[in-house]
Amino acid sequence: MRKHGVKLLVLVITVAAAVGAAAVHFGWLPFAGSTHRINPYTSIKLRVGMPRDKVEAIFGVPSGNYSSEPNKDRIQGRGDGRPELLREDWTSDEGGAVVYFGPDGKVADFTLWVAPGGKMTAQERIRKWYYWLTVW
């Protein structure tokens, strides 16, 4: 009788963990935080040859400055060394990406960057762990 009790307990714990993970994945995390997903953890999903709509789907928004201080002077290189490429910037408080699109509208090159400093809240730590888990 005792052997079945241990198996039942393991089963209950496993099911509870699976339900909890599904609730976090489908319920809470998509609605937590801002509307964009411009951060280092989603930026690493970019690949050369990816179409523009796929890049916008990764970040959740069209290119632009989504930081809390959008009018703040930011130093940005122009990329004039490659005039055949179109440059698009995605910027947030956490970091961003500079993406160069070729004439075919696909990613030809990109640069990722992380904003310096800043303390992470508990929610941001959970999000960081979650993105790391889903990327790898």
C-alpha positions as CSV (number, residue, x, y, z in Angstrom):
1,M,0.0,0.0,0.0
2,R,2.8,2.4,0.8
3,K,4.4,1.9,-2.6
4,H,1.3,3.1,-4.4
5,G,1.1,6.2,-2.1
6,V,4.6,7.3,-3.2
7,K,3.8,6.8,-6.9
8,L,0.5,8.7,-6.5
9,L,2.4,11.6,-4.8
10,V,5.0,11.7,-7.6
11,L,2.2,11.8,-10.2
12,V,0.3,14.6,-8.4
13,I,3.5,16.7,-8.1
14,T,4.4,16.1,-11.8
15,V,0.9,17.1,-12.9
16,A,0.8,20.1,-10.7
17,A,4.2,21.3,-12.1
18,A,3.0,20.8,-15.7
19,V,-0.2,22.7,-15.0
20,G,1.8,25.5,-13.3
21,A,4.2,25.8,-16.2
22,A,1.3,25.9,-18.7
23,A,-0.4,28.6,-16.7
24,V,2.7,30.7,-16.7
25,H,3.4,30.1,-20.4
26,F,-0.1,30.7,-21.7
27,G,-1.6,32.9,-19.0
28,W,0.6,35.3,-17.1
29,L,3.8,35.9,-19.1
30,P,2.2,37.1,-22.4
31,F,0.3,39.8,-20.5
32,A,3.1,40.8,-18.2
33,G,5.1,43.9,-19.0
34,S,5.0,46.1,-22.0
35,T,3.5,45.5,-25.4
36,H,6.8,45.0,-27.1
37,R,9.4,42.3,-26.7
38,I,12.5,44.2,-27.4
39,N,15.1,42.8,-25.1
40,P,18.3,40.8,-25.3
41,Y,16.5,37.5,-24.8
42,T,14.3,37.9,-27.9
43,S,16.9,39.7,-29.9
44,I,19.1,36.5,-30.1
45,K,16.3,34.9,-32.1
46,L,17.2,37.0,-35.1
47,R,18.8,35.3,-38.1
48,V,20.3,36.4,-41.4
49,G,17.8,35.8,-44.2
50,M,14.8,36.3,-42.0
51,P,12.0,38.4,-43.6
52,R,10.9,41.7,-42.1
53,D,7.5,40.4,-40.9
54,K,9.2,37.7,-39.0
55,V,11.5,40.2,-37.3
56,E,8.5,42.3,-36.4
57,A,6.8,39.2,-35.0
58,I,9.8,38.5,-32.8
59,F,9.8,42.0,-31.3
60,G,6.0,42.3,-31.4
61,V,6.1,45.9,-32.8
62,P,7.4,47.7,-35.9
63,S,10.8,49.4,-35.7
64,G,11.1,52.4,-33.4
65,N,12.2,53.7,-30.1
66,Y,10.1,52.1,-27.3
67,S,12.2,53.3,-24.4
68,S,10.7,55.2,-21.5
69,E,12.6,58.3,-22.7
70,P,12.0,58.2,-26.5
71,N,13.3,61.7,-27.1
72,K,16.5,61.1,-25.2
73,D,19.6,61.7,-27.4
74,R,21.0,58.4,-28.3
75,I,24.2,58.0,-30.4
76,Q,23.4,55.9,-33.5
77,G,25.8,55.1,-36.3
78,R,24.4,55.7,-39.8
79,G,25.7,52.7,-41.6
80,D,26.6,54.7,-44.7
81,G,29.3,52.2,-45.5
82,R,26.6,50.0,-47.0
83,P,24.1,52.2,-48.9
84,E,22.3,49.3,-50.5
85,L,21.0,48.2,-47.1
86,L,18.1,49.7,-45.2
87,R,18.7,50.2,-41.5
88,E,15.9,49.7,-39.0
89,D,16.3,50.2,-35.2
90,W,14.3,48.6,-32.4
91,T,15.1,50.3,-29.1
92,S,13.9,49.7,-25.5
93,D,15.1,50.4,-22.0
94,E,16.7,46.9,-21.8
95,G,18.6,47.1,-25.1
96,G,17.8,46.7,-28.7
97,A,18.8,45.7,-32.2
98,V,20.0,47.4,-35.4
99,V,18.8,45.4,-38.3
100,Y,20.0,45.9,-41.9
101,F,17.6,44.7,-44.6
102,G,18.8,43.9,-48.1
103,P,17.0,44.8,-51.4
104,D,15.0,41.6,-51.1
105,G,13.6,42.7,-47.7
106,K,15.4,40.1,-45.7
107,V,17.9,40.5,-42.9
108,A,21.4,41.0,-44.3
109,D,23.1,41.9,-41.1
110,F,22.2,42.9,-37.5
111,T,23.8,44.2,-34.3
112,L,22.4,43.5,-30.8
113,W,23.1,45.6,-27.8
114,V,22.2,45.6,-24.1
115,A,21.5,48.8,-22.2
116,P,24.0,49.5,-19.5
117,G,23.1,49.4,-15.8
118,G,19.7,49.1,-14.3
119,K,18.3,46.9,-11.6
120,M,16.1,44.0,-12.5
121,T,12.8,43.5,-10.7
122,A,11.7,40.0,-9.6
123,Q,9.3,39.9,-12.6
124,E,12.2,40.7,-15.0
125,R,14.3,38.0,-13.5
126,I,11.5,35.5,-14.1
127,R,11.1,36.8,-17.7
128,K,14.8,36.5,-18.2
129,W,14.8,32.9,-17.0
130,Y,11.7,32.1,-19.1
131,Y,13.2,33.5,-22.3
132,W,16.5,31.7,-21.7
133,L,14.6,28.5,-21.2
134,T,12.5,28.9,-24.4
135,V,15.6,29.9,-26.6
136,W,17.7,27.0,-25.6
